[in-house]
Amino acid sequence: MDLINIGFGNLISAQRLIAIVSPDSAPVKRLIQESRDSGMLIDATYGRKTAAVLIMDSDHVVLSALSTEKMAPRLGMKVEDFTREELL
């Protein structure tokens, strides 16, 4: 089982991860609120600004203070694999 550090010593299973998305769009904000209301939200930001939203196959939504740029190497991806527009 591959575990990924999402910041502050918190780990998630790489096999259960479906997507990592930016928290800025309205649909993602609604997803976060719906997850909070249903008790499926895991806030791993430790009070810091949310930089990435991780969507799991168990319908859990995990908030992380680490950006996608910082998580990419932990997932075995190189940051160079992204274009500049994709990182902004």
Secondary structure, DSSP 4 states (H G I P E B T S, - for coil): --EEEEETTEEEEGGGEEEEE-TTSHHHHHHHHHHHHHT-EEEESTTSPP-EEEEETTS-EEEESS-HHHHTGGGT--GGGS-HHHH-
